[in-house]
Amino acid sequence: MYEQKIKKLMQNLKSNKIEVDDAIKELKFLPFEDLGFAKIDHHRSLRKGFPEVIFCQNKTTGQVADIVKKLALNNADVLATRATEEMFIEVKKYIKNAQYNKISKTIIINKKNKQIKKGKILILSAGTSDINVAEEAAVVAEAMGNNVERLYDVGVAGLHRLLKNKEKLSDANVLIIVAGMDGVLPSVVSGLIGKPIIAVPTSVGYGASFKGIAPLLTMLNSCSPGVVVVNIDNGFGAGYFASLINK
């Protein structure tokens, strides 16, 4: 069925029965590829501007490798999040240019160099313990062609570390701020600058942080305008949305 629709579209294009823009619109919503255990959306890049991203958690190593191989056949870029090193080793057997970020636990495949956008995304972490989530956001934003700068361990426990970097805060188009514990850093930064901020609560903290619920509620209750919040430990969502803003 999938191949027949493609063939008919091509015939209509050649005979001028359909315009190129209309053909692209139809391609965006053509059927997915069914692997049995997964249904791969090969046309997400047409609809969203970036291919489907593989969330590896709770998938087997074999499943991840099979999905990556299929996506790599149709896309210049492939990104997998929450991937183990074992998964990367298996993927590397088939795709030699695959890269692994141990901190963010991401697998990245780039077949071509993207033009870096003029705007900059600045990613802050309140503490060193938040860096794995911050790196996930950074890797996603970079994979989508953004100019990314990192500023780690600048939490409110030592506010002078943050204030020393006011110029970097002002230069960014959009900021991603990752924090656990009390989760107050996004509100502080938002009070200093007039740029959009994406706040990411992390599950880092002692018992009363309730595995990220405490910083999540703090960020949702920010009194400083211009702060939006993604889910706990959702570096991927923050990096993706920051890229949309930076465009």
C-alpha positions as CSV (number, residue, x, y, z in Angstrom):
1,M,0.0,0.0,0.0
2,Y,2.8,2.4,1.0
3,E,4.8,1.8,-2.2
4,Q,1.7,2.1,-4.4
5,K,0.9,5.5,-3.0
6,I,4.4,6.7,-3.6
7,K,4.3,5.4,-7.2
8,K,1.0,7.1,-7.8
9,L,2.3,10.4,-6.4
10,M,5.3,10.2,-8.7
11,Q,3.2,9.5,-11.7
12,N,0.9,12.5,-10.9
13,L,4.0,14.7,-10.5
14,K,5.4,13.7,-13.9
15,S,2.1,14.3,-15.6
16,N,1.6,17.6,-13.8
17,K,-1.7,16.4,-12.2
18,I,-0.4,17.6,-8.9
19,E,1.8,20.4,-7.7
20,V,5.0,19.8,-5.8
21,D,3.8,21.5,-2.7
22,D,0.6,19.4,-2.7
23,A,2.7,16.2,-3.2
24,I,4.8,17.1,-0.1
25,K,1.6,17.7,1.9
26,E,0.4,14.1,1.0
27,L,3.8,12.6,1.8
28,K,3.7,14.1,5.3
29,F,0.9,11.8,6.3
30,L,1.7,8.6,4.4
31,P,1.7,5.4,6.4
32,F,4.5,4.5,8.8
33,E,6.8,1.5,8.5
34,D,5.5,-1.4,10.7
35,L,8.3,-3.5,12.3
36,G,5.8,-5.4,14.5
37,F,7.2,-4.1,17.8
38,A,7.5,-0.5,16.5
39,K,5.8,1.7,13.9
40,I,8.4,4.1,12.5
41,D,7.3,7.5,11.3
42,H,9.6,8.3,8.4
43,H,7.8,11.5,7.4
44,R,8.1,13.3,10.8
45,S,10.9,15.4,9.5
46,L,8.5,16.8,6.8
47,R,5.9,17.7,9.4
48,K,8.1,18.7,12.3
49,G,11.5,19.7,10.8
50,F,13.4,16.9,12.5
51,P,13.1,13.1,12.3
52,E,11.4,10.9,14.9
53,V,13.6,10.6,18.0
54,I,14.0,7.1,19.6
55,F,13.3,6.9,23.3
56,C,15.4,3.9,24.3
57,Q,14.3,3.3,27.9
58,N,12.6,-0.1,28.3
59,K,13.4,-1.1,24.8
60,T,15.8,-4.1,24.1
61,T,19.2,-3.5,22.5
62,G,18.0,-5.4,19.4
63,Q,14.9,-3.2,19.1
64,V,16.9,0.0,19.4
65,A,19.4,-1.2,16.8
66,D,16.7,-2.2,14.3
67,I,14.9,1.1,14.7
68,V,18.1,3.1,14.3
69,K,19.0,1.2,11.1
70,K,15.6,1.8,9.5
71,L,15.6,5.5,10.4
72,A,19.2,6.0,9.2
73,L,18.2,4.7,5.7
74,N,15.7,7.5,5.3
75,N,17.2,10.4,7.3
76,A,20.4,12.4,7.4
77,D,20.1,12.7,11.2
78,V,19.2,10.1,13.8
79,L,18.9,10.8,17.5
80,A,18.3,8.2,20.3
81,T,17.8,9.3,24.0
82,R,18.2,7.3,27.2
83,A,20.4,4.8,25.4
84,T,22.8,2.5,27.2
85,E,26.4,1.9,26.1
86,E,25.4,-1.6,25.1
87,M,22.8,-0.2,22.7
88,F,25.4,2.1,21.2
89,I,27.9,-0.8,20.7
90,E,25.2,-2.7,18.8
91,V,24.3,0.3,16.7
92,K,28.0,1.0,15.9
93,K,28.3,-2.5,14.3
94,Y,26.0,-1.3,11.5
95,I,26.5,2.5,11.4
96,K,30.1,3.5,11.8
97,N,29.6,7.2,12.2
98,A,27.3,6.8,15.2
99,Q,28.5,8.7,18.3
100,Y,27.7,8.3,21.9
101,N,27.5,10.9,24.7
102,K,28.0,9.0,28.0
103,I,26.7,11.9,30.1
104,S,23.5,12.5,28.3
105,K,23.1,8.8,27.2
106,T,22.3,9.8,23.6
107,I,23.2,8.2,20.3
108,I,23.7,10.6,17.5
109,I,24.1,10.0,13.7
110,N,24.8,13.1,11.5
111,K,25.4,12.4,7.8
112,K,25.8,16.0,6.8
113,N,26.9,19.2,8.5
114,K,24.1,21.6,9.2
115,Q,24.3,25.3,9.0
116,I,24.5,26.7,12.5
117,K,21.8,29.3,13.2
118,K,22.8,32.8,14.2
119,G,20.9,32.7,17.5
120,K,22.3,31.0,20.6
121,I,20.8,28.7,23.1
122,L,22.3,28.9,26.6
123,I,21.9,25.9,28.9
124,L,22.4,26.4,32.6
125,S,22.6,23.7,35.3
126,A,22.1,24.6,39.0
127,G,24.5,21.9,40.1
128,T,26.9,19.3,38.7
129,S,24.4,16.6,39.6
130,D,22.0,18.2,37.0
131,I,24.4,18.0,34.1
132,N,23.2,14.7,32.6
133,V,19.7,16.3,32.0
134,A,21.3,19.5,30.8
135,E,23.5,17.6,28.4
136,E,20.5,15.8,27.0
137,A,19.0,19.2,26.2
138,A,22.3,20.4,24.7
139,V,22.7,17.3,22.5
140,V,19.1,17.6,21.2
141,A,19.5,21.3,20.4
142,E,22.9,20.8,18.7
143,A,21.4,17.9,16.6
144,M,18.8,20.3,15.4
145,G,21.4,22.7,14.1
146,N,21.6,25.3,17.0
147,N,24.5,27.2,18.4
148,V,24.6,26.0,22.0
149,E,26.6,27.3,25.0
150,R,26.8,25.6,28.4
151,L,27.0,27.2,31.8
152,Y,27.1,24.6,34.5
153,D,27.1,24.6,38.3
154,V,25.8,28.2,38.8
155,G,23.0,27.5,41.3
156,V,21.7,29.9,43.9
157,A,23.8,28.4,46.7
158,G,26.6,30.5,45.3
159,L,24.8,33.3,43.4
160,H,28.1,35.1,42.6
161,R,28.8,32.3,40.1
162,L,25.7,33.2,38.2
163,L,26.1,37.0,38.3
164,K,29.6,36.8,36.9
165,N,28.0,35.5,33.7
166,K,25.4,38.2,33.1
167,E,26.7,39.0,29.7
168,K,26.2,35.3,28.6
169,L,22.7,35.4,29.9
170,S,21.9,38.6,27.9
171,D,23.5,37.3,24.7
172,A,21.3,34.2,24.4
173,N,18.1,34.0,22.3
174,V,16.6,31.4,24.7
175,L,17.8,29.8,27.9
176,I,17.3,26.3,29.2
177,I,17.7,26.2,33.0
178,V,18.0,22.8,34.7
179,A,17.7,22.5,38.4
180,G,16.8,20.1,41.2
181,M,16.7,20.7,45.0
182,D,14.6,23.9,45.5
183,G,14.4,24.6,41.7
184,V,14.5,28.3,42.1
185,L,17.2,29.2,39.6
186,P,14.9,29.8,36.6
187,S,13.0,32.5,38.6
188,V,16.2,34.2,39.6
189,V,17.5,34.3,36.0
190,S,14.1,35.4,34.6
191,G,14.2,38.4,37.1
192,L,17.6,39.5,35.6
193,I,16.9,39.2,31.8
194,G,14.0,39.5,29.3
195,K,14.7,36.3,27.3
196,P,12.4,33.2,27.1
197,I,13.3,30.6,29.7
198,I,12.6,26.9,29.6
199,A,12.8,25.4,33.1
200,V,13.7,21.7,33.6
201,P,13.1,20.3,37.1
202,T,15.3,17.3,37.9
203,S,14.9,14.4,40.2
204,V,18.0,15.4,42.1
205,G,17.6,16.2,45.8
206,Y,17.0,14.8,49.3
207,G,13.8,13.1,50.4
208,A,11.6,16.2,50.6
209,S,12.2,17.0,46.9
210,F,10.0,14.0,46.2
211,K,12.1,12.9,43.1
212,G,11.6,16.2,41.3
213,I,8.1,17.2,42.4
214,A,9.3,20.0,44.7
215,P,11.4,21.8,42.0
216,L,8.6,21.2,39.4
217,L,6.1,22.9,41.7
218,T,8.5,25.8,42.4
219,M,9.0,26.3,38.6
220,L,5.3,26.2,37.9
221,N,4.7,28.8,40.6
222,S,7.4,31.2,39.4
223,C,6.4,34.8,40.0
224,S,8.7,36.0,37.2
225,P,7.0,36.1,33.8
226,G,8.7,34.4,30.8
227,V,9.3,31.0,32.3
228,V,7.7,27.8,30.9
229,V,8.3,24.4,32.4
230,V,8.8,20.9,31.0
231,N,8.4,17.6,32.8
232,I,10.9,16.2,35.4
233,D,14.3,15.2,33.8
234,N,12.9,16.1,30.3
235,G,16.0,17.5,28.8
236,F,14.9,16.3,25.4
237,G,11.7,18.3,25.5
238,A,13.5,21.4,26.6
239,G,16.1,21.1,23.8
240,Y,13.5,20.5,21.1
241,F,11.3,23.4,22.2
242,A,14.3,25.8,22.5
243,S,15.2,25.0,18.9
244,L,11.7,25.9,17.8
245,I,12.0,29.3,19.6
246,N,15.5,29.9,18.2
247,K,14.3,29.4,14.6
